Amino acid sequence: MAPTKLQQFLTLESAPGIVLCAAAALALVLANSGLGALYARLLDLPVAIQLGGLGIAKPLILWVNDGLMAVFFMLIGAELKREVIEGGLSKLSSAALPAFAALGGMAGPALVFLAITVGTPGAARGWAVPTATDIAFAVGVVALLGPRVPPALKTFLLALAVIDDLGAIIIIAAFYTAHLSVIALALAGVGVAGLLILNLAGCPRLAPYMLLGVFVWVSVLKSGIHATLAGVVVGLLLPLRAGDGSSPLHRLEHDLGAWVNFGVLPVFAFANAGVGLAHVGLMDLMDPIQIGIFVGLVAGKPLGVLAAIWTPIRLGLARLPEGADWRQLCGIGLLTGIGFTMSLFIGSLAFPADGYNPDVRLAVLLASLISGTAGYFVLRRPDRRV
């Protein structure tokens, strides 16, 4: 039987980015329509789970940000482990250039943000918002360009984005942790020890890892550390090779990839991209925080990436990806300014609850749109070399 049009679409490399964009657009339309109040009430809907004396009660949007995003980070942890062991980051020579690029891509926008917001009360906590790259969007844009982008450059972008996400995970753990509960952390440690035992024993089934993963997630949630980090731990502790020769890690990536790309991330975008524009004027966007995020993503990110790889290439410590030139690297640098999912997520941690300024989200959305468009047209330009 021939595949349907929907099945053909879902196999496209650019499909996750398209669905993500559609979810964000729908959220913007709803937030600025007559259904805006209903949209807001949906996100504030209280949801509680009670088991004896243990209960978790949060509005729906926090279940999305703390729960569903933990699933996304579990997939990131698994992908990172695979890349380090057998993928594009398994050799120092192949990992060096994207590692330099990722570090520069985090430092550049952070420094730009801090320079622009210096002296602004409460702004410093948002320095990490423009440091992240949205893998789904960036890879989706590259996929739209087809053969115009050399395969080695696509691999470079993917490796850069994976290392970038690792940096975001470290940033969240180090700088966006609330007051700690020692008891909850100890319980999380017990769960992690259980995962490690399963790994060392070569357990081939995913179910025991997932059950312990839920326990770790609840413990981390109660500890004060952001709960999404539990997902990273579970992903990293899945064995690449189990005792029976199977690969639980590969199986998780295969089984979970579509759910994350077409479920978790679009739901997150729908819940977090709905910025009401009715009372937003030009002057509202002139706040140093919004400007810092916007300039950090659009300019700081590509400049940081390019500056960080120029020196090792000039010194002969690394070389350009095969078939790529500096113009194409500039295009890739621009694409790293698509912060979207990760920037929105870090923004929700930096400016939480009633202190979260919706204009921060608008700055992320505008910067991501401009970065993606600019990167697309730079990479799309024909190569005029003879």
N, C-alpha and C positions, 0 to 999 in steps of 0.2 A: 504494500500500500504506500502510495506517495505521501510524503510528509505534508501536513497542512501548512497554510501560510503562517499560522501562529507558531507552529513547531519550527519552521524555517527562521522566523524572526528570533525566537529564543536561542537559536544556535549562533546568531551573529555576535561577534566580539564586541560590537558597539551597543548591543541591546540593553545591558545593565545601565549604562549611562543614559540612554534614551528614556528608560522607565523611571530612573531616578529624577531626571529633569521633569518628566510629566507629573510625578508626584509632588515635586516642589511647586510647579506651576499651578496645580490644582489647589494646593494649600493657599497660595497667594490669592487665587480667584475667590475661594470661599471666605478667606479672612477679610476681603474687601467687597463682599457682596451682602445681600440681605441675610445670608446664612452665617455671617460672621459671629454673631452671638452664640448660635448653635455649635459652631466649630470650637469656640472657646470653652463652652460648657462640656463638650465631648472630651477635650484634653484635660479638663479639671475634674472629670468624673472620678469619684473615689472608688478605689478597688482594694479589697482587703482579703487576705488569706489567713485563716486562724487555725492553728493546730495545738490544742490544749492551751498552755500558757504562752506559747510562742505565736506571735502575730506580726504580719507585715501589712501595713496600710499606707498606700500612696495614691496620689492622683494618677490617672492613666498615663499622662506624659512622662512621669518618672518611671513607671513600669516599662515604658518604651526605652527611655534613656539608660536606665540601670539594668533592666532585664534583657530586652531584645539585643541591646548593643553588646551585652556580655557574650551572646552567641556570635556576633560579628567578630569580636576580639578573640574568641576561641578559634575561629577560622584563621584569623591573622596569625595567631600563635602557631597553628599547625603549618601554615604556609611558610612562615619564617623558619621553622625547624627544618622543613623539607629543603628550602633554598640553601640553608647553611650546610646540610649534610650531603645533598646530592644535586643541588640546583646551581643557579647562577652565582651564589655566594660561597660555594664550596671550595673555590680556589682563591688564594689571596690576590693573585694577579687580576682575576675577573671581578673581585669584590672591591678592590681598592678605589677605582674611579667612582662608582656609585656611592661608596661610603664617604669619600671626600665631598661629593656633590650633596649628599643628604645632610652632612654636618654644616656645610655652608648654607644650604637651603633652610636650615633651622636658625642659624646664627644671624644671617642677613636680615630677615624680617623682624626678628626679635629686637635687634639693635635699631632698626628703622622705627619700630613702634615706640621703643623707649625714648628715642631722640625726639620724636614728635610729641609724645605725651608728657615729657618731663615737666614736673610742677603741677600736673593735673591730679587732684585728689582721687584716690581709689583706682587710678588708671593702671598702675604697675601690675596689678593682679591679672591683667589681660595680655601680658607680653607674649604668652604662648599661643594666643588665638591664631595669628597669621603664620605659624610655623609648620602647619601640617599640610599634606597633600591628599586629595581624594583619589584613591586608586581607580575606582570604577569610572569616574568621569574622565580622568587623564588618559587611561587606557582606551576608553570609548572613543575619545577624539582621535587618538592615533589610529584606531581601527578604521575610522571613517576615511582615513587618508590612504589606506591600502598600501600598494607597493611604493608609494612616494617616501615612505619611512623605512629605512633598511632594517632587517630583522635584528641586527645587533643593537640598534638604537632602541627598539622596542624592549629588548631584554634589559638594556641599561635603565630605561624609565621604570620598568617593573621592579628591578632591584633597588633603585633609588627610593621608590615609593614604599617598598617593604621596610627598608632601613629607616625611612622617615616615620613610618607608623610605629616602629620600635622606639624611636626617640620620643614620639608622642606618649607612648605607654609609660616610659620612664618619667617624663615630665608630669603626667597625671599622678603617678605614685609619689613623686618627690615634692610636688608643689601644690597639689589640690587634695590633700588629705586632711580630714577634720580631726577632732579629738579621738584618740585611740582607745579602744576597749581591749585590755590585755586578755581577758577571758575569751572574747570572741576571736582574737588573733590566735590564741592557743588552740581553739577548736578548729580554726582554719588550717593551722599547722598539722593537726591530726589528720584532717582530710587530705592535705597535700602528701603526707607520709603514706596514706593509703593508696593514693594515685601512683606514687613512686614504687610501692610494693607490687601493685598490679603490673606496672611497666617492667620491672626487673623479673617478674615471674613470667613475662611474655603472654599475658592474658590477651587472647585474640578478639574478644567480644567488646563492643562499644558500650553496651548497657551498664556494666559496672563502673566504667569511667564517668558516664553521664550522671549516674546516681550520686557518686561521690562528688562530682562537679557541682551538682545542685547544693549539696551540703556545704561545700567550700564557698559557693556564691552567697548563701544565706549568712555564713559566718563572717565573710569579708564585708558584706553589706552592714552587718551589725557592729563591725569593728571600727568603722569610721573611714577606712580606706575605700576608694571608689570600687563598687562591686564589679565593674567591667574587668578589673584586673584578674578576677577569678577565672574569667574566660581564657585569658592569656595563659595562665598557669596550666589549665586543663589541656589546652592545645599543645603546649610545649611538652607535656608529660605523656602524650599519646605515643606509643611505640611505632617507629617506622617499620620495624619487622617484629612480628609476634612469634611466639613459640612454634606455631604451626606453619610459619613461613608467610602468612598473610600480612597485610599492612593496614592496621586500624587507622593510621593517620591518613593514608591515601583514601581509604573508604569514607572517612569523615569528610575530607575535602570534596569527594565526588558526590556524597549524599547531601551535604550541606550547602555546597556552592550556589546552586540555583535558588534555594530557599533564602539565602542571605542576599543575593543579588536582586532577586525579584520579590522578596518579601520584607526582610528585616530593614534593609537600607531605604527602600521606598517608603515604608511606614515611618521610619525615623525622619525622613525628609518631609513627609506630610505633616508630622507632628511639630516640627521645629522651624519650617520655612514660612509659616503663615504669618507674615508681618502685615499688620494693619497700616495702610498708607494714608488714611483719611486725614490724619492730623500731622503728617510728616512734611515739613517744608525744607527748603534748601538750607536754611540756617541750622536745622536739626542735624544735618549731615556734616556740618562744619565743626562739630565737637571733636576735640583732639583724639578721643578714643576711636571714633569712627574713621577719622582720617588715618590714624596710625595703622588700623587693621587694613584699610583699603590700600594704602601705599605699601604696607609691608608685604601684602600678597602680590600686588601687581608689579611692584618694582623690587622690593627687598628680596623676594624669593628668587627670581631669575638671576639677579645680580649676585646673590649669595652663592647660588649653584655654579655660575660661570666663574666667579672669582676663586672658588674652592678647587676647581679642576684645572684652571689655567696654569697654576704654579707646578703641580706634579707633571703635567703634560710637557711644559717647557723644560723641566729638569730631567725629563726622560724617565720619570718614575712610573708613568702610566701613558697610555696612548688613546687616541680617539677610537670610539667604537668602529668596527669594520664597516666601511662604506659610508661613514658619516663625515660631515664637515662642521665648521663652527656655526654656520647659519642654522643648520639643523639642531645643533646643541642649544642655540638661542631659542629655537622654537620649543624644544623640550623644557628648557628653563622656564619659559612663559607658562607652559602647561602645569608646572609644579605650583603655580599660583592659584590653581583651582583647589581652594581649601574645602569648600562646601561641607560634606558630612563631618569630617574631623574638626574643622574650624568651628562649625556650629556646636559640636559636642563639647569642645574645650571652652567655648564661649558660655555654654550653659553651666559649666563648673566655675568659671571665673566670675560670672555675674549671675548668681543663682537667685531663684525665687523672685520676690518682689524687687530685688535689686538688679534683676536682669533687664538691661535696656534693649528693647526690640530693634533699635537702630543699629545695634551691634550685628544683629542677624542681617539687616539690610546691607551693611557694609560688606559682609562676607559674600552675600549673594551677588552684589554688583561686581565685586572684585573677581569672583569666580567666573562670572559671565564674560567679563572683559579679558581675563587671562586665557580662558579657553578659546575665545574667538581670535585673539591675537596669535596664540600659539598655532591654531589651525591654519591661519592664512600664511604665517611664516613658513610652516612646514609644507604647505600646499604649493608654494611658489616653485615653478620649474627650475631645475638645476641648469644654470647657464654655462657651466664649465665645458670646455671643448677638449 
